[in-house]
């Protein structure tokens, strides 16, 4: 059994990073920041978000391979510095910096170090033989992120009344503080050599191994695909929160309180899910629960028995419940399907991020067209319904895959007897 000191250190640092997440103070007014302070139209904002994900198509998998090849800590720190530079550029240059440049900087920041921390953390738990504890820590970190997000939303909403740029400035300071702590306190675990003749794999070999692991495992590939659809739904739906609430007459200074409530719901969902679900690779009932919650807005919309603002709040709350559940579940599902000694874990996680980016960019782009045609509320509903349907189809296929595996295990066991 390995020493618990690396585990307690990485757990503390994960909780710190979760508590001071990216753009945590500016989240409740983020779209307003882009529309009013930067001067974007809603279509330009949607384009910027779609471009970020599109650039991720090119950057994510190579970035993961770079982390596996040259070191996860250095890429994690580099990514945070680049992301901070993008935030600073927006605050200082505003609209004078072209949309594609903004998107490229943010994409570089997220892709270069995006999965490095998770890769290091799972490796530490795997070496201790406590992979299931990884899920509980992830769930607790998600809950902490939501709780701190609730507090930060109120603070950010107040700061926005003083200056719409102030929450983003506070987010920049928080990001730099976390980066400094990571630089001095992260101790990267030794990268496994995967029992290959070469002690350190080349970049090309690392990239190849990561891609092969995804495409040759149907259950892993489908898990990544379902996760990507869910991510795209939640990310696209977030873009409609502020427009939907603003259309109902909710003032800017109240948005922080609304977002605080949303975050508390997510925190409660993450906490309850962390206690309820026993980690298992073939446990897929949580996907059914998440898809069910996404179907709820459609049901409420077709039976309008309450006022419109309450209906919209119910729409958003269903997303927030799923938002609290999905990070720990899919992180464990993907990581647990990889060999403990794999040298390309970050590459595979970045491959999952690549798929999320592709589907997310497509959904963001289409949602902008939906919003122009049907308005924010109907566009939100269409995106949610399509995502729930796709997840349900993926769930049925995944059940078939795991059913075949179970039958094979029973047959092998009977043959041995």
ABEGO torsion letter per residue (X at the ends): XBBAAAAAAAAAAAAAAAABBBGAAAAAAAAAAAAAAAGBBAAAAAAAAAAAAAAAAAAAAAAAAAAAAAEAAAAAAAAAAAAAAAAAAAAAAEAABBAAAAAAAAAAAAAAAAAAAAAAAAAAAAAAGBAAAAAAAAAAAAAAAAAAAAAAAAAAAAAAAABAAAAAAAAAAAAAAAAAAAAAABBBBBBBAGGBABABBBAAAAAAAAAAAAAABAAAAAAAAAAAAAAAAAAAAAAAAAAAAAAAGBBAAAAAAAAAAAAAAAAAAAAAAAAABBBBAABAAAAAAAAAAAAAAAAAAABBABBAAAAAAAAAAAAAAAAAAAAAAAAAAAAAABBAABAAAAAAAAAAAAAAAAAAAAAAAAAAAAAAAAEAAAAAAAAAAAAAAAAAAAAAAAAAAAAAAAAAAAAAAAAAX
